[in-house]
């Protein structure tokens, strides 16, 4: 795993809290559970020798535990030889020699070629107002709670953090049952099966965006589409215009590319287009990424005139504009008009079936100019030689009669939306959230405290939620949570009951500092 000390300094504390995952969900005293998870991070090399750990009080506040819990956990690891605690110099991971002796005595092996990082500091209290600089360090793996929760072993925690349908429609199983695999075909299709590319192109043409199959690349979900675009279009230090807040998975990819975020605030009508245009004029970013319809996580919808202005400005300034359409089909009002940004000019669109059909159907696509799609296909061939052929055949079959599948998913989502809002109003009336017009999530504002520390307490009550700060490169949204409403009604009811119990117990620490997103802003 990527050592924490190599991550940007302003929010190393937030990174560490995220990397701890569901540390408190086990059995036993909290200090032992915390020590066990820190021990694992040290042994995996995520916390290399010499890493300065957060001060007791700050760490305790972020974890929503008493200071004695952190002190006891640190002391347990000090007695094992994994930590060194000195008055005035803080708590550090033990030097390599001492740590190696300890690991050898336990029969463990240190990672070959691991670098000693003694003397390096994470500077958890660094200036929160520091602006972005070029040369961002490249991060090769996620510290995003949204994904880290998926890597945990199954337990009793209700996941309101990762938004995706928890069951596949019958139509998907039927599509697989009726598959006829191609004959005389090697099965390698880096750009995608012709039948699926044609089906996706037809969907765009039906929306008033003429598209040929050569303008469509089939990907392993929308996430891979974004990853390929980031790899192709971004170099270390490049600027990327992003909404604040935005989809955390995209921010992870921009971190991986060592790009520098240029955040623009999202309001009730989506991204502030006037500010986005000024930013593009001033910085000429290498990429602009927006979620125009049912924005993730706020659920806002960008008005058509504002969308047209954004596209025209990006085209005039030569800034590649990427629209994430993964949620765009999920409108609660079936008659609500939708004009993709691609209708206004040159836009690269990224779509997926994972949000409408099922997360396990890893089929997405990129729609853009044919020369760009050809380059992306060559890049994709380098990585996986093409997406799963049976899944593509099933996807093409689904798209052939997609109306009923989409309508059923929207009905379920709308019912979940209404149920979750009603339960929040009943049990947590001090929380506020606007109704959504579509999508999968509610953007909830807490009356006090901060989302990171409350999320830690919620975990101990058996619910995983996504803190708003995780999604905000401006350093805002500290009092927000993103909650999805895709679970069954009884599960949502139980989740809110657990959240209400956690809220009754929650005592926030000092007013949260407005700090840039840990993983992005440098």
N, C-alpha and C positions, 0 to 999 in steps of 0.2 A: 504494500500500500504506500501511497505517497506520504513521506514524512510530514507531520503537521508543521514543523518548524519552517518548511519550505513554502508554506502557504503564506499569502499576504498578511502582514502584521496587524493591521487595525482590528481584526476580529478573530484572532487565534482562539480566544475563549469560545466564541460561537462555533468555530470549527471543531474544537474539542468536544463541546457539548453534543454536536451533531454526530460525531464519530462514536460517541458512547452508545448510541442507539438505544435499544430498550433495556438498558442496564438494570433498571429497578423493577423489572417485571418478574423476577425470580422469587424464590423463597429465601428467608433469612434476613438478618439485620442489614439495613441499608449500607452501612459502612463496608461490610464484607462484599456486598454486591458491587459497590462502586470500586473497591479495591480489585475485585476479580476482573472487571472490564478494563480498568487501567492497566492491570498486569498483562492482559491479552494484547493491548495496544503497544505496550513496551516490547513484549516478546515478538510481535509481528514486525517491529521496526517502524511503526507509525509514529511512535514517540521515541526518537533516537537518543542515544546517550548525550547528555548535556542540555537537553531541552528544558527550558524553564517553564514550569507548570503555573497555572493561575494561583494568585493568593487565596488563602483559605476563604475569606469572607466573600470575595467576588465569585469564586467557584460555587460556594454554597448558595448564593443568591441566584445564580444562573440555573442551578439544579433544583431550586425550591426545597432545599433541605437546611437543617441546622448546621452551623459552622462545625459543631463537634463531629458530625458525620464525615465531613471532608478531612478534618484533622485526624480522626481515627483511621480513615482509609490511607492517608499519606503515611501515618506512623506504621501501619501494617506493612506497607511496601518498603518503608525505610528499614524495618527489621529484617526483611528478606534480602536487603542489599540492592533493591531496584531503584530506590530513590535516595537522594542526599538532601537533608534539610539543615540549613545554616541560618542563624540569626542575621538579618540584614542582606542576605543574598538569595533568599527564597528557597523554593523546592525545585530540585532538578532531577532528571533521570540520571541514574548513576553513571559514572564514566565507564568507558568501554571495557577496561580491564576488570573492574569489579563486577560489572554486569556479566561479562563472559564467564568469570569464575562461578557466579551464581547459576548461570544457565547450564554450564558443564556439569555442575554437581547435581542438577536436576535431570540430566540426560538429554537436554535440549541442544540444538545446534543453532549458532548465530547465522544470519543470512550472509552468504558469500559476497564479499566485496562491499559490505555495508560500510558507510562512511561515518567516522566519528565526527560528531557535531558539537563537541564541547565548546562552551562559550557562546553559542548561538542563542538568541533570546526571541521568544515569540512576541514580546511587548504587547501584552493584552491590553494595556492601558494607553496605547499609542493614540496620537491625535486623531480624533474621529473625523475632523474636517479636512484631512489631507485629500488633495485632489488626485485624479488619475495621472499616472506617468507612463511613458513608453517603456517597453521592455518587461512586460508583465511575466512573472514566472509561470511556466507551463505546469498545469495540474493534470495528472494522468488518470485520476479516478475520482469518483464522486464523494463529496461530503454532504450531500443533500439528503435531508431526512426523508424526502419523498421516495427516493430509491433505496436508502439504507434500510427502511422498514421492510422492504420486500426481501431483503437478504437475511432477515432474522428467521429463526426457527419458528414454526407455527406455535401459537399460544392463544391465550384467551383475550388478547388485546384486539379491540375493534378498530380496524383501520379506516379512519375517516381522512387519512392523509393522501393516499393514492386514489385518484378518481378514475374508475373504469367499471363497466358492468361486471357483476359477480356471477353471471350465468350467461351461457351462450343461447341464442334463440334456436328453436327446433329447425329453422330453415338452414342453419349452418350444418347441423348433423346430416340433414337430408341432402345438402349439396355435396358433402363428402361421400355419402352412400351412392350417389349417382355418378361418381367420377369415372371417366374413361381416360386412363393415362395414355399419352401419345406413344406411337410406335415409330421406330426409326429416328429417335430423338435422344441426343446425349443427355438432355435435362439441364444443361448449362445455358442460362439466358440472363446475362448480366444486366441488360436493359429491361428485362421483363418479358413475359409471354405476350405474343402479339395480340391474342384475344383479349387479355386484360388491359393492355395499353389502349386498344381500340374502345373498350367499354368505358374507361376513364375519360378518354378524349371526347367521347359522345356526351358524357355528363357535362363537360365544360361547354360544348357546342350548344347543348340545350339551354344553358344559362346565358347565352349570348356572347360566348367567348370562343370563336372558331379555333379548333385545336385538332391537330393530326396526331396519330400515334407516335410519330417521331419526336413530338414535343412532350412525351410522357416517359418518365423513368419509374419503374416499379421498385419499391424499397421494402426492407424489412421493418415496417412501421414508419410513422412520421419521424420518430427519433433518428432513425438512420438517415432519412432524407436531410434533416437539419445537420447531422454530423458530416455528411458528404459535402454539403454546401460550405460548412465552416472550414473543412479541410481544403477545399478547392479555392475559396475566395479570401481566406484570412491568413495573414502572416503575423508573427509575434509583434505586438505593439500597435497593430491596426486598431482603429476605432470602430466600434459597433454601436449604432443607435438602437437602444432598447427602450421598451416601456417600463415605467416604474410604478407599480410592480408588474411582473411578467411571469411567464412560465419558467419555473426554476430549472427544468431540464434543458432549456435552451441556454440559460446562463452557465450551466455546467459545461456545455460544449464550447462556449466562447472562452471559458477558463482554460479548457484543454488546448485551445488554439493560441493561448497567451495573448488574447486580444484585450483591448481596454474598452469598458462599457462607456457609452455616452447616454445616460438615462434621461428620459423625458417623462414627466408626470402624467398619469392617467386620471382624468376627471370623470364626471357623470356621463359624458358622451365620448369616452374613449381617450386616446392619446391627444395631447395638446398639439394640434397640427401646426399652429403658428410657431410654437417653440421648436417643434421638430424641424420645420423648414429653416429657421434661424440656425439651428445646430448643424444641419447639413451644409448650409452655406459657409459656416465658419470652419468646420472640421473636415468636410468631405469624407465621411466615414467609408470604410471598405464594404460595409453592409448595413442595412437597416432591417430590423426584425419587428413585425407587429402582429398582433392577434386582433383583427378588426371586428370580428363578430363573436359575441359572447366571450369577451376578453378573459383570458386566464391570468389572474384569479378573480378579477372584479366582476365579470359578467357583463360589462358595458358593451354597447354596440356603436361603432363609428358611423355617423350619418353619411349618406352618399356624397353630399357636396364636399364634406371634409375629406372623405376618401379620395375623391377625384383630385382635390388640391394636393394631397400628400403624394399621389402617384405622379402627377405632372411635375411637381417640384423635384422628386427623386430622379425622374427621367431627365429633366433638364440639367440637373447637376451631375448626372452620371453615377448616381448611387444605386447599386443593386438593392431592390426592395423585395423582401421575402414576407409573404403573408401566410401565416399558419392557419389553415382552414380545418384543423382536426375536429373542432366543435361546431363548425358553421352550420351543419345540417340540423342541429338539435334545437330548433325553434319551437317554443310551446304553442305559438300561434302559427298554424300550418299555412295561413294565408299571408304571413308577413313576407314582403318582398326581400329578396337578397340579390344584390349585385356584387359579384366578386370584384376585388380591386383590379384583377386582370382585365376587366372590361374597360378600364380607363387608360390603359397603357401597358408598358412592359413591366410585368411583375412575375416573380417566381413564386408559385403557389405550392404549398406542402399540405397534403391531405392524408387521411387514414381511415381504415375501417375499424380500428381498435376501439374507438369511443362509441360507435353506433352499434357494432356487432358484438365484439368481445375482444378483450385485451390479448387473449391467446391467439387470435388470428393476426399474425404479425404481417399485415399487408398495408403498405402505405405507398405514396407516390410523390413525385416532384413534377410539376408542370411548368415549362418555361421555354425559352427560345431553343430551337433544335440544336444549334452549336453547343450551347451550355449542357443540354441533356446528353449529348454525345460524349462530352468530357466527363460528366458525372458517371456515365456508364463505364468508361474506362477506369475511373477511380474505384467504382464499386467492384469491377472485375478483379482488381488488385486485392480486395478484401474478402469477397465471398463467392465470386463467380456467378452470383445470381441468387434471388430469393427462392424459397421452397416452391416447387412446381405444383404439388397437390393443393397447397394453400392458394396459389394463384388461380388454379382452375376452379376451386370452390368460390373464390372471390368473384370471378367472372360470372359464375352461375348466380350468385347472390345479386350482383348488380343488374342482371337481366330482369329481375323482378323485385327491385329494391323498395318500392313504395310501401308494401305492408310491413316489411322488416323495420324500416325507419319509423313508420307510424306507431308500431308497437313499442319501440324503444322510447319514443318521445312521450307516449302516454305514461309509461312507467316512470320516466324521469320527472315529469310534471307532478305526478302523484307523490313521489319522494320529496320533491321540492316543497310542496304544500304541507306535507306531513312534518318535515324537519322544521320548517318555520313555525308551525303551530306548537310543536314540542318545545322549541326554544322560547317562544313567547310565554308558554305555560310555566316552564321550570327555570328559565333564565331571563326574566323580563328586563333586566338591566343591560343585557347585551343588545346590540343593534345590528341589523342587516337589512339591506334593501332587497325587495323581491327580484328574482332574476327573470329575464324574458326567454331564457334558454340555457343551454350548456349543462354543466354537471355540478356546479359548486356554488356555495354561498360565501360571501366575503363579510366576515363578522368582525365588528369592532367591540373590544372590551372597554368597560367604563373606566378601568384603571389597571395598572400593572403592565406587563408585557407578555407577548405571545410565547417567547422562548422559555421563560421560567414557568409559565402556566402549563405549557405543553409537557414539561417534565413532570409536573404534579398530575396532569391528566393521565400520563402513562402509568403512574402508580395506581390509578383508579381504573386502568384497563381500556383506555382510549388513546389512539395515536392521532394527533392533529398536526397540521402544517402551520408553523408560525409565519406570520406575514413577512417578517424581516428576511426570511429565506428567499423571498421572491423580489426583494426591492433593492436595486443597486443604488438608489438615492439615499438609502439609509433610513427611509421612513417605514411606515406600516408596522411599527413595533407593537402596536396595540391590536393588531389584526390577527385573525386566524382564517384559514381556508378549510371549509368543511364540505365534503361531497354528500350528495343526497341519493346515491344510487343503491344503497343497501335496502334490504327488505324493511317494511314499516316497523316490525317488532325489533329489528336490530337498531334502527334509528332511534326508537323510543328508549331502548336500553342504553345506547350511547349517550343520549342527552341526560338520562338519569345519572350516569356516571360523571358526566361533565359537571352537572349541577352539584354533585357531592364534592367534586374536586374544587369547584368555585367556592363552596361554603367553607372550605378549609384553606383557601388560598390567601396568603398574606404577601403582597408584593414587596419587593425591596425598594431601594431608592429609585427615583424617576429614571426610566431608561434613557441612556444617552443616544442621541441620533447619530448613528454610525453607518458608514458605507458598508455594503454587503461584503461579508467576510471573504467570499471566494472570488470577488471580482475587482472591486475598487482598490487601487494601490496608492 
